[in-house]
């Protein structure tokens, strides 16, 4: 199995495990009276499964993103510096535009 696939499966399993702990804590601490809603409904088990699955997707994505961003690339250890870029020279002349100075100030407001 390729290393990237193994990394993905491992991080997704960790993410879903963390989501399970998160949902268990939500139920244990009765956040927003969630334990009462789940335990007194005939669809409570389905609601917990959907809550766990939805949070698992989010936690797995974040966990995999963190794992990928923490991967070290050995090629970036030495400082390379930048390459000097030359400024472009203008090939056109600046043409002045005449402006009528005889107009009254704030003439556009008096309309």
N, C-alpha and C positions, 0 to 999 in steps of 0.2 A: 504494500500500500504506500503511495507517495506520502512524503512528509507533510505536505500541505493539507492533504485530506485527513491524515491522522490528527494534525493540529486542530483542524476544523471540528472534527467529531469530538475530540477531547474538550475543546472550549465550549461547544454547544451543550455537552453533558454537564459541565460545570455551571453553565448559565441556567439550565433547567433545574439543577440542584439548588442553586441560589434562589430561583423563583419559588421552588417548593418551600424553602425556609421562610421566604418573605410572605407567602400566602399563609403558612402555618402561624407566623407571628401576627398577621392580620386577624386571623381567627382567634388566637390565644388571647390577645389583648382586646378583643371584641371592638375593634375599630369600626366606628359608625354602626354599631349594633349588628355587625356582620354575622357573628356566631348565631345570634338569635334568628336572624333571617334565614340562614342556611339550615339550621337544625329544625326549624318549624315549617319548612316547606317541602313539598314532595319533589321538587326540582332542585333541591339544595346541593346534592352531589354533582349534578350537571353544572351548576353555577360555579362550584369550586373547581371543577375540571377545566372549565372555560377560563376562569380567572388564572389558574396555574399555567395553562397553555399560552394565553396572551402575554402574561408576564414572562414566561419562559422564552418566547420569541424575542422580546426586548432585551432581557438579561443576556441571552445567548449572543445576540448581535453586538451588544456592548462588550461582552467578555472577549469575543473574537476580535473586535476592533482594537481593544487594549493589547491583546496578545500580538497582533500583527504590528502595531506601532512600537511595541517594545523589542521587536526583532532587531538585532544589531547587524549592520552592514560594515564589514571590515575595510571597505574601500574608502570610506569617508574619514579615516583617522588623521591623515596628514593635511595640514592647511595648504590650499592651492592658490588662494588669492584670486582676484578677478582679472579679466582681460580688459585692457584699456580700450574703450570705444571712442572713436573719433567723432567729433561733432560734425553734423552736416552743415555745409556752407550754403547760404541762400544763393540761388541762381537767378533771382528776380530782384527788381528794384522796388523800393518802397515808394508808392505813389500817394502824394498828399491829396486829400479830398476837401474841396472848399466847403465851408459851412457858412450859411447866411447868419451874420451876427446882428442884423437889424430887427429880428423878431423880438417881440415882447417876452419877458420872463414869465414862465408859467402860463403861456397862452393856451395850452391844452386843457387847463383846469376851467377856463371860462366858457367852455362850450355848453 
